[in-house]
Structure formats: structure tokens, C-alpha cells
Amino acid sequence: MRFFEKKLKEARTMPEIFEVVKLAVVESLGMERGGLMLGLAELGAGRDFLLGAFYPVGSNIIVMNKTPLKRITETNPKLFKPYVFHILLHEYLHTLGFIDEQECQAYAFFISKELFGEDHITTRIAYNMKEFLPELSYPVYGWYPPNRFSVEIVDGFDHSNVSYIM
């Protein structure tokens, strides 16, 4: 079993999955960033779309939509870790300055293919998310969330970068 496949399989929480994401980006691109937070929010869905997450440019938070997380948990739990890995990878790349959606998708696919192999579900999600969640879409530049929504902060996220906190 490949190193990253094993690490993802062993990860039990979103913060642990994010640690695998950070390792993957350092391994592939030699880039990293610390001090990030993860927020979960009900961003809902439209008639033909479902937003996975978004990163407010210039901030230190990634906000994931709870709706697809619930849907995956209820319908196909084996998809949960690869899905979370992909969404966090995609948004983490945004935090590193890759703002263009197509560029970000291309890097996410490149990293997944390089580290997990072409046939791994994580790579397949990066290649074509619609195969797994047909209504999932990426936000267009300038997309804003609904006026009122609450964000639940995930404890212990990006914990490897806060060793100074006891």
C-alpha cells in the first residue's frame, strides 16, 4: 500500500485528513501554510448544484458545506475520506495562492494522481467529481455565501502548526 493511501486510511477525523493534505502538498509542490481553521456550515444546495466548500481569499478559514458531508455519510460512507481529502486539498491550494478554479482543479488532480495512483478513488474524485456527486460544483470567482449562515469551527484543525499552544 502506498504511503499516502495508508495515511488517509488511518486518518479518523477531518483534522487528521488535513494533515495528510498538507503532507501531500509539501511532497508534490514543496509549499505549505499554517494557521488555518476549518468551519462547517449549512450552505444548502440549489436545484442543480451543491457547493462543497469555499475559501474567502485573504482569510485563514476554509468553510465546508455540511450538506454533501451528510449525504455521503448517509449514502456512501466509504466515499467520506476521499471526498474530504479532495475538498480540503482543493481549498488548501486556494490558500496557497492558486485562486483560478481550473488551475486549482488541475493541481489537485496532479497531486492525487502522483501520490495515490490513477485508479485510487481520491484521484478519480479529483478527475471528475460529478461521477460521485453529479450536482457538486465549484463556486465561480466572486461567489458569496448566503447572507446569514452560521459557521461551526472544527477543533484541532491544522494542529501541527500550533505547537506553542498548550
PyMOL commands that place a pseudoatom at each C-alpha (Angstrom):
pseudoatom trace, name=CA, resn=MET, resi=1, chain=A, elem=C, hetatm=0, pos=[0.000, 0.000, 0.000]
pseudoatom trace, name=CA, resn=ARG, resi=2, chain=A, elem=C, hetatm=0, pos=[1.298, 3.428, -0.909]
pseudoatom trace, name=CA, resn=PHE, resi=3, chain=A, elem=C, hetatm=0, pos=[2.340, 5.790, 1.881]
pseudoatom trace, name=CA, resn=PHE, resi=4, chain=A, elem=C, hetatm=0, pos=[-0.418, 8.376, 1.257]
pseudoatom trace, name=CA, resn=GLU, resi=5, chain=A, elem=C, hetatm=0, pos=[-3.090, 5.753, 0.776]
pseudoatom trace, name=CA, resn=LYS, resi=6, chain=A, elem=C, hetatm=0, pos=[-2.114, 4.271, 4.149]
pseudoatom trace, name=CA, resn=LYS, resi=7, chain=A, elem=C, hetatm=0, pos=[-2.062, 7.703, 5.847]
pseudoatom trace, name=CA, resn=LEU, resi=8, chain=A, elem=C, hetatm=0, pos=[-5.532, 8.543, 4.510]
pseudoatom trace, name=CA, resn=LYS, resi=9, chain=A, elem=C, hetatm=0, pos=[-6.877, 5.165, 5.558]
pseudoatom trace, name=CA, resn=GLU, resi=10, chain=A, elem=C, hetatm=0, pos=[-5.504, 5.704, 9.104]
pseudoatom trace, name=CA, resn=ALA, resi=11, chain=A, elem=C, hetatm=0, pos=[-6.923, 9.237, 9.397]
pseudoatom trace, name=CA, resn=ARG, resi=12, chain=A, elem=C, hetatm=0, pos=[-10.039, 9.299, 11.557]
pseudoatom trace, name=CA, resn=THR, resi=13, chain=A, elem=C, hetatm=0, pos=[-11.007, 12.980, 11.706]
pseudoatom trace, name=CA, resn=MET, resi=14, chain=A, elem=C, hetatm=0, pos=[-11.058, 15.961, 9.379]
pseudoatom trace, name=CA, resn=PRO, resi=15, chain=A, elem=C, hetatm=0, pos=[-8.001, 17.483, 11.118]
pseudoatom trace, name=CA, resn=GLU, resi=16, chain=A, elem=C, hetatm=0, pos=[-6.133, 14.200, 10.555]
pseudoatom trace, name=CA, resn=ILE, resi=17, chain=A, elem=C, hetatm=0, pos=[-7.201, 14.140, 6.897]
pseudoatom trace, name=CA, resn=PHE, resi=18, chain=A, elem=C, hetatm=0, pos=[-5.955, 17.729, 6.605]
pseudoatom trace, name=CA, resn=GLU, resi=19, chain=A, elem=C, hetatm=0, pos=[-2.545, 16.668, 7.923]
pseudoatom trace, name=CA, resn=VAL, resi=20, chain=A, elem=C, hetatm=0, pos=[-2.405, 14.182, 5.020]
pseudoatom trace, name=CA, resn=VAL, resi=21, chain=A, elem=C, hetatm=0, pos=[-3.363, 17.003, 2.637]
pseudoatom trace, name=CA, resn=LYS, resi=22, chain=A, elem=C, hetatm=0, pos=[-0.537, 19.194, 3.918]
pseudoatom trace, name=CA, resn=LEU, resi=23, chain=A, elem=C, hetatm=0, pos=[1.976, 16.340, 3.599]
pseudoatom trace, name=CA, resn=ALA, resi=24, chain=A, elem=C, hetatm=0, pos=[0.772, 15.718, 0.041]
pseudoatom trace, name=CA, resn=VAL, resi=25, chain=A, elem=C, hetatm=0, pos=[1.222, 19.355, -0.987]
pseudoatom trace, name=CA, resn=VAL, resi=26, chain=A, elem=C, hetatm=0, pos=[4.685, 19.579, 0.564]
pseudoatom trace, name=CA, resn=GLU, resi=27, chain=A, elem=C, hetatm=0, pos=[5.665, 16.336, -1.173]
pseudoatom trace, name=CA, resn=SER, resi=28, chain=A, elem=C, hetatm=0, pos=[4.318, 17.429, -4.576]
pseudoatom trace, name=CA, resn=LEU, resi=29, chain=A, elem=C, hetatm=0, pos=[4.783, 21.195, -4.667]
pseudoatom trace, name=CA, resn=GLY, resi=30, chain=A, elem=C, hetatm=0, pos=[7.149, 21.947, -1.794]
pseudoatom trace, name=CA, resn=MET, resi=31, chain=A, elem=C, hetatm=0, pos=[4.685, 24.509, -0.437]
pseudoatom trace, name=CA, resn=GLU, resi=32, chain=A, elem=C, hetatm=0, pos=[2.926, 24.859, 2.878]
pseudoatom trace, name=CA, resn=ARG, resi=33, chain=A, elem=C, hetatm=0, pos=[0.993, 27.283, 5.005]
pseudoatom trace, name=CA, resn=GLY, resi=34, chain=A, elem=C, hetatm=0, pos=[-0.050, 27.178, 8.651]
pseudoatom trace, name=CA, resn=GLY, resi=35, chain=A, elem=C, hetatm=0, pos=[-2.616, 28.804, 10.855]
pseudoatom trace, name=CA, resn=LEU, resi=36, chain=A, elem=C, hetatm=0, pos=[-5.745, 27.695, 9.044]
pseudoatom trace, name=CA, resn=MET, resi=37, chain=A, elem=C, hetatm=0, pos=[-9.168, 26.975, 10.502]
pseudoatom trace, name=CA, resn=LEU, resi=38, chain=A, elem=C, hetatm=0, pos=[-11.953, 24.761, 9.226]
pseudoatom trace, name=CA, resn=GLY, resi=39, chain=A, elem=C, hetatm=0, pos=[-15.536, 25.837, 9.524]
pseudoatom trace, name=CA, resn=LEU, resi=40, chain=A, elem=C, hetatm=0, pos=[-18.606, 23.767, 8.754]
pseudoatom trace, name=CA, resn=ALA, resi=41, chain=A, elem=C, hetatm=0, pos=[-21.775, 25.494, 7.602]
pseudoatom trace, name=CA, resn=GLU, resi=42, chain=A, elem=C, hetatm=0, pos=[-25.105, 24.615, 6.068]
pseudoatom trace, name=CA, resn=LEU, resi=43, chain=A, elem=C, hetatm=0, pos=[-24.642, 26.212, 2.679]
pseudoatom trace, name=CA, resn=GLY, resi=44, chain=A, elem=C, hetatm=0, pos=[-27.515, 24.222, 1.255]
pseudoatom trace, name=CA, resn=ALA, resi=45, chain=A, elem=C, hetatm=0, pos=[-27.847, 23.418, -2.389]
pseudoatom trace, name=CA, resn=GLY, resi=46, chain=A, elem=C, hetatm=0, pos=[-29.539, 24.743, -5.470]
pseudoatom trace, name=CA, resn=ARG, resi=47, chain=A, elem=C, hetatm=0, pos=[-31.789, 22.852, -7.844]
pseudoatom trace, name=CA, resn=ASP, resi=48, chain=A, elem=C, hetatm=0, pos=[-28.858, 21.635, -9.930]
pseudoatom trace, name=CA, resn=PHE, resi=49, chain=A, elem=C, hetatm=0, pos=[-25.820, 22.343, -7.793]
pseudoatom trace, name=CA, resn=LEU, resi=50, chain=A, elem=C, hetatm=0, pos=[-24.192, 21.561, -4.493]
pseudoatom trace, name=CA, resn=LEU, resi=51, chain=A, elem=C, hetatm=0, pos=[-21.220, 23.565, -3.270]
pseudoatom trace, name=CA, resn=GLY, resi=52, chain=A, elem=C, hetatm=0, pos=[-18.522, 21.550, -1.472]
pseudoatom trace, name=CA, resn=ALA, resi=53, chain=A, elem=C, hetatm=0, pos=[-16.612, 24.374, 0.212]
pseudoatom trace, name=CA, resn=PHE, resi=54, chain=A, elem=C, hetatm=0, pos=[-15.192, 27.825, -0.263]
pseudoatom trace, name=CA, resn=TYR, resi=55, chain=A, elem=C, hetatm=0, pos=[-12.169, 29.840, 0.813]
pseudoatom trace, name=CA, resn=PRO, resi=56, chain=A, elem=C, hetatm=0, pos=[-12.615, 33.584, 1.378]
pseudoatom trace, name=CA, resn=VAL, resi=57, chain=A, elem=C, hetatm=0, pos=[-9.478, 34.938, -0.298]
pseudoatom trace, name=CA, resn=GLY, resi=58, chain=A, elem=C, hetatm=0, pos=[-7.116, 36.571, 2.181]
pseudoatom trace, name=CA, resn=SER, resi=59, chain=A, elem=C, hetatm=0, pos=[-8.610, 34.812, 5.190]
pseudoatom trace, name=CA, resn=ASN, resi=60, chain=A, elem=C, hetatm=0, pos=[-7.418, 31.882, 7.259]
pseudoatom trace, name=CA, resn=ILE, resi=61, chain=A, elem=C, hetatm=0, pos=[-10.567, 29.755, 7.067]
pseudoatom trace, name=CA, resn=ILE, resi=62, chain=A, elem=C, hetatm=0, pos=[-11.866, 27.046, 4.798]
pseudoatom trace, name=CA, resn=VAL, resi=63, chain=A, elem=C, hetatm=0, pos=[-15.650, 26.644, 5.023]
pseudoatom trace, name=CA, resn=MET, resi=64, chain=A, elem=C, hetatm=0, pos=[-17.083, 23.248, 4.083]
pseudoatom trace, name=CA, resn=ASN, resi=65, chain=A, elem=C, hetatm=0, pos=[-20.728, 22.653, 3.295]
pseudoatom trace, name=CA, resn=LYS, resi=66, chain=A, elem=C, hetatm=0, pos=[-22.379, 20.215, 5.711]
pseudoatom trace, name=CA, resn=THR, resi=67, chain=A, elem=C, hetatm=0, pos=[-24.984, 19.113, 3.142]
pseudoatom trace, name=CA, resn=PRO, resi=68, chain=A, elem=C, hetatm=0, pos=[-22.705, 16.928, 0.965]
pseudoatom trace, name=CA, resn=LEU, resi=69, chain=A, elem=C, hetatm=0, pos=[-20.955, 15.582, 4.080]
pseudoatom trace, name=CA, resn=LYS, resi=70, chain=A, elem=C, hetatm=0, pos=[-24.318, 14.380, 5.413]
pseudoatom trace, name=CA, resn=ARG, resi=71, chain=A, elem=C, hetatm=0, pos=[-25.346, 12.984, 2.040]
pseudoatom trace, name=CA, resn=ILE, resi=72, chain=A, elem=C, hetatm=0, pos=[-22.112, 10.994, 1.701]
pseudoatom trace, name=CA, resn=THR, resi=73, chain=A, elem=C, hetatm=0, pos=[-22.312, 9.719, 5.284]
pseudoatom trace, name=CA, resn=GLU, resi=74, chain=A, elem=C, hetatm=0, pos=[-25.871, 8.515, 4.688]
pseudoatom trace, name=CA, resn=THR, resi=75, chain=A, elem=C, hetatm=0, pos=[-25.449, 7.040, 1.206]
pseudoatom trace, name=CA, resn=ASN, resi=76, chain=A, elem=C, hetatm=0, pos=[-21.807, 6.003, 0.700]
pseudoatom trace, name=CA, resn=PRO, resi=77, chain=A, elem=C, hetatm=0, pos=[-19.613, 6.293, 3.821]
pseudoatom trace, name=CA, resn=LYS, resi=78, chain=A, elem=C, hetatm=0, pos=[-16.564, 4.801, 2.031]
pseudoatom trace, name=CA, resn=LEU, resi=79, chain=A, elem=C, hetatm=0, pos=[-16.502, 7.971, -0.050]
pseudoatom trace, name=CA, resn=PHE, resi=80, chain=A, elem=C, hetatm=0, pos=[-16.169, 10.238, 3.015]
pseudoatom trace, name=CA, resn=LYS, resi=81, chain=A, elem=C, hetatm=0, pos=[-12.366, 10.306, 3.449]
pseudoatom trace, name=CA, resn=PRO, resi=82, chain=A, elem=C, hetatm=0, pos=[-11.512, 10.621, -0.263]
pseudoatom trace, name=CA, resn=TYR, resi=83, chain=A, elem=C, hetatm=0, pos=[-14.143, 13.352, -0.641]
pseudoatom trace, name=CA, resn=VAL, resi=84, chain=A, elem=C, hetatm=0, pos=[-12.920, 15.305, 2.399]
pseudoatom trace, name=CA, resn=PHE, resi=85, chain=A, elem=C, hetatm=0, pos=[-9.321, 14.885, 1.242]
pseudoatom trace, name=CA, resn=HIS, resi=86, chain=A, elem=C, hetatm=0, pos=[-10.159, 16.277, -2.190]
pseudoatom trace, name=CA, resn=ILE, resi=87, chain=A, elem=C, hetatm=0, pos=[-12.198, 19.214, -0.903]
pseudoatom trace, name=CA, resn=LEU, resi=88, chain=A, elem=C, hetatm=0, pos=[-9.558, 20.149, 1.675]
pseudoatom trace, name=CA, resn=LEU, resi=89, chain=A, elem=C, hetatm=0, pos=[-6.781, 19.749, -0.908]
pseudoatom trace, name=CA, resn=HIS, resi=90, chain=A, elem=C, hetatm=0, pos=[-8.612, 21.970, -3.383]
pseudoatom trace, name=CA, resn=GLU, resi=91, chain=A, elem=C, hetatm=0, pos=[-9.304, 24.675, -0.798]
pseudoatom trace, name=CA, resn=TYR, resi=92, chain=A, elem=C, hetatm=0, pos=[-5.802, 24.404, 0.713]
pseudoatom trace, name=CA, resn=LEU, resi=93, chain=A, elem=C, hetatm=0, pos=[-4.391, 25.093, -2.747]
pseudoatom trace, name=CA, resn=HIS, resi=94, chain=A, elem=C, hetatm=0, pos=[-6.522, 28.251, -2.827]
pseudoatom trace, name=CA, resn=THR, resi=95, chain=A, elem=C, hetatm=0, pos=[-4.961, 29.329, 0.489]
pseudoatom trace, name=CA, resn=LEU, resi=96, chain=A, elem=C, hetatm=0, pos=[-1.530, 28.926, -1.124]
pseudoatom trace, name=CA, resn=GLY, resi=97, chain=A, elem=C, hetatm=0, pos=[-2.427, 31.419, -3.842]
pseudoatom trace, name=CA, resn=PHE, resi=98, chain=A, elem=C, hetatm=0, pos=[-3.917, 29.218, -6.562]
pseudoatom trace, name=CA, resn=ILE, resi=99, chain=A, elem=C, hetatm=0, pos=[-7.100, 31.225, -6.999]
pseudoatom trace, name=CA, resn=ASP, resi=100, chain=A, elem=C, hetatm=0, pos=[-8.135, 30.183, -10.512]
pseudoatom trace, name=CA, resn=GLU, resi=101, chain=A, elem=C, hetatm=0, pos=[-10.571, 27.231, -10.277]
pseudoatom trace, name=CA, resn=GLN, resi=102, chain=A, elem=C, hetatm=0, pos=[-9.296, 25.349, -13.334]
pseudoatom trace, name=CA, resn=GLU, resi=103, chain=A, elem=C, hetatm=0, pos=[-5.681, 25.692, -12.204]
pseudoatom trace, name=CA, resn=CYS, resi=104, chain=A, elem=C, hetatm=0, pos=[-6.635, 24.543, -8.714]
pseudoatom trace, name=CA, resn=GLN, resi=105, chain=A, elem=C, hetatm=0, pos=[-8.528, 21.524, -10.087]
pseudoatom trace, name=CA, resn=ALA, resi=106, chain=A, elem=C, hetatm=0, pos=[-5.563, 20.622, -12.290]
pseudoatom trace, name=CA, resn=TYR, resi=107, chain=A, elem=C, hetatm=0, pos=[-3.141, 20.761, -9.354]
pseudoatom trace, name=CA, resn=ALA, resi=108, chain=A, elem=C, hetatm=0, pos=[-5.488, 18.715, -7.154]
pseudoatom trace, name=CA, resn=PHE, resi=109, chain=A, elem=C, hetatm=0, pos=[-5.679, 16.047, -9.864]
pseudoatom trace, name=CA, resn=PHE, resi=110, chain=A, elem=C, hetatm=0, pos=[-1.897, 16.100, -10.423]
pseudoatom trace, name=CA, resn=ILE, resi=111, chain=A, elem=C, hetatm=0, pos=[-1.169, 15.703, -6.700]
pseudoatom trace, name=CA, resn=SER, resi=112, chain=A, elem=C, hetatm=0, pos=[-3.749, 12.953, -6.232]
pseudoatom trace, name=CA, resn=LYS, resi=113, chain=A, elem=C, hetatm=0, pos=[-2.562, 11.005, -9.269]
pseudoatom trace, name=CA, resn=GLU, resi=114, chain=A, elem=C, hetatm=0, pos=[1.094, 11.347, -8.287]
pseudoatom trace, name=CA, resn=LEU, resi=115, chain=A, elem=C, hetatm=0, pos=[0.598, 10.243, -4.686]
pseudoatom trace, name=CA, resn=PHE, resi=116, chain=A, elem=C, hetatm=0, pos=[-2.350, 7.835, -4.832]
pseudoatom trace, name=CA, resn=GLY, resi=117, chain=A, elem=C, hetatm=0, pos=[-2.148, 6.452, -8.353]
pseudoatom trace, name=CA, resn=GLU, resi=118, chain=A, elem=C, hetatm=0, pos=[-4.504, 6.801, -11.279]
pseudoatom trace, name=CA, resn=ASP, resi=119, chain=A, elem=C, hetatm=0, pos=[-7.136, 4.300, -10.118]
pseudoatom trace, name=CA, resn=HIS, resi=120, chain=A, elem=C, hetatm=0, pos=[-7.488, 5.399, -6.489]
pseudoatom trace, name=CA, resn=ILE, resi=121, chain=A, elem=C, hetatm=0, pos=[-10.873, 6.872, -5.637]
pseudoatom trace, name=CA, resn=THR, resi=122, chain=A, elem=C, hetatm=0, pos=[-9.219, 10.105, -4.446]
pseudoatom trace, name=CA, resn=THR, resi=123, chain=A, elem=C, hetatm=0, pos=[-7.712, 10.590, -7.902]
pseudoatom trace, name=CA, resn=ARG, resi=124, chain=A, elem=C, hetatm=0, pos=[-10.984, 9.692, -9.601]
pseudoatom trace, name=CA, resn=ILE, resi=125, chain=A, elem=C, hetatm=0, pos=[-12.783, 12.309, -7.499]
pseudoatom trace, name=CA, resn=ALA, resi=126, chain=A, elem=C, hetatm=0, pos=[-10.144, 14.890, -8.432]
pseudoatom trace, name=CA, resn=TYR, resi=127, chain=A, elem=C, hetatm=0, pos=[-10.532, 13.980, -12.096]
pseudoatom trace, name=CA, resn=ASN, resi=128, chain=A, elem=C, hetatm=0, pos=[-14.330, 14.002, -12.201]
pseudoatom trace, name=CA, resn=MET, resi=129, chain=A, elem=C, hetatm=0, pos=[-16.260, 14.841, -9.045]
pseudoatom trace, name=CA, resn=LYS, resi=130, chain=A, elem=C, hetatm=0, pos=[-19.530, 14.583, -10.947]
pseudoatom trace, name=CA, resn=GLU, resi=131, chain=A, elem=C, hetatm=0, pos=[-19.037, 10.809, -11.249]
pseudoatom trace, name=CA, resn=PHE, resi=132, chain=A, elem=C, hetatm=0, pos=[-19.643, 10.621, -7.497]
pseudoatom trace, name=CA, resn=LEU, resi=133, chain=A, elem=C, hetatm=0, pos=[-21.764, 13.679, -6.750]
pseudoatom trace, name=CA, resn=PRO, resi=134, chain=A, elem=C, hetatm=0, pos=[-23.312, 14.857, -10.026]
pseudoatom trace, name=CA, resn=GLU, resi=135, chain=A, elem=C, hetatm=0, pos=[-24.678, 18.066, -8.552]
pseudoatom trace, name=CA, resn=LEU, resi=136, chain=A, elem=C, hetatm=0, pos=[-21.462, 19.144, -6.818]
pseudoatom trace, name=CA, resn=SER, resi=137, chain=A, elem=C, hetatm=0, pos=[-19.914, 22.236, -8.340]
pseudoatom trace, name=CA, resn=TYR, resi=138, chain=A, elem=C, hetatm=0, pos=[-17.094, 24.662, -7.665]
pseudoatom trace, name=CA, resn=PRO, resi=139, chain=A, elem=C, hetatm=0, pos=[-18.013, 28.278, -6.979]
pseudoatom trace, name=CA, resn=VAL, resi=140, chain=A, elem=C, hetatm=0, pos=[-17.372, 30.821, -9.655]
pseudoatom trace, name=CA, resn=TYR, resi=141, chain=A, elem=C, hetatm=0, pos=[-14.994, 33.652, -8.805]
pseudoatom trace, name=CA, resn=GLY, resi=142, chain=A, elem=C, hetatm=0, pos=[-16.837, 36.242, -6.784]
pseudoatom trace, name=CA, resn=TRP, resi=143, chain=A, elem=C, hetatm=0, pos=[-19.390, 33.795, -5.338]
pseudoatom trace, name=CA, resn=TYR, resi=144, chain=A, elem=C, hetatm=0, pos=[-20.622, 34.787, -1.903]
pseudoatom trace, name=CA, resn=PRO, resi=145, chain=A, elem=C, hetatm=0, pos=[-22.413, 32.604, 0.621]
pseudoatom trace, name=CA, resn=PRO, resi=146, chain=A, elem=C, hetatm=0, pos=[-25.969, 33.332, 1.736]
pseudoatom trace, name=CA, resn=ASN, resi=147, chain=A, elem=C, hetatm=0, pos=[-26.358, 36.477, 3.831]
pseudoatom trace, name=CA, resn=ARG, resi=148, chain=A, elem=C, hetatm=0, pos=[-26.950, 34.594, 7.049]
pseudoatom trace, name=CA, resn=PHE, resi=149, chain=A, elem=C, hetatm=0, pos=[-25.286, 31.348, 7.926]
pseudoatom trace, name=CA, resn=SER, resi=150, chain=A, elem=C, hetatm=0, pos=[-23.503, 30.111, 10.980]
pseudoatom trace, name=CA, resn=VAL, resi=151, chain=A, elem=C, hetatm=0, pos=[-20.086, 28.507, 10.940]
pseudoatom trace, name=CA, resn=GLU, resi=152, chain=A, elem=C, hetatm=0, pos=[-19.120, 25.747, 13.351]
pseudoatom trace, name=CA, resn=ILE, resi=153, chain=A, elem=C, hetatm=0, pos=[-15.321, 25.786, 13.882]
pseudoatom trace, name=CA, resn=VAL, resi=154, chain=A, elem=C, hetatm=0, pos=[-13.663, 22.356, 13.903]
pseudoatom trace, name=CA, resn=ASP, resi=155, chain=A, elem=C, hetatm=0, pos=[-11.464, 21.932, 16.973]
pseudoatom trace, name=CA, resn=GLY, resi=156, chain=A, elem=C, hetatm=0, pos=[-7.876, 20.813, 16.495]
pseudoatom trace, name=CA, resn=PHE, resi=157, chain=A, elem=C, hetatm=0, pos=[-7.680, 21.723, 12.808]
pseudoatom trace, name=CA, resn=ASP, resi=158, chain=A, elem=C, hetatm=0, pos=[-4.176, 22.452, 11.488]
pseudoatom trace, name=CA, resn=HIS, resi=159, chain=A, elem=C, hetatm=0, pos=[-2.827, 21.312, 14.851]
pseudoatom trace, name=CA, resn=SER, resi=160, chain=A, elem=C, hetatm=0, pos=[0.706, 20.614, 13.635]
pseudoatom trace, name=CA, resn=ASN, resi=161, chain=A, elem=C, hetatm=0, pos=[1.234, 24.352, 13.263]
pseudoatom trace, name=CA, resn=VAL, resi=162, chain=A, elem=C, hetatm=0, pos=[0.221, 25.343, 16.783]
pseudoatom trace, name=CA, resn=SER, resi=163, chain=A, elem=C, hetatm=0, pos=[2.730, 23.517, 18.936]
pseudoatom trace, name=CA, resn=TYR, resi=164, chain=A, elem=C, hetatm=0, pos=[3.231, 26.649, 21.034]
pseudoatom trace, name=CA, resn=ILE, resi=165, chain=A, elem=C, hetatm=0, pos=[-0.315, 26.354, 22.467]
pseudoatom trace, name=CA, resn=MET, resi=166, chain=A, elem=C, hetatm=0, pos=[-0.552, 24.086, 25.491]
for i in range(1, 166): cmd.bond("trace and resi %d" % i, "trace and resi %d" % (i + 1))
show_as sticks, trace
zoom trace
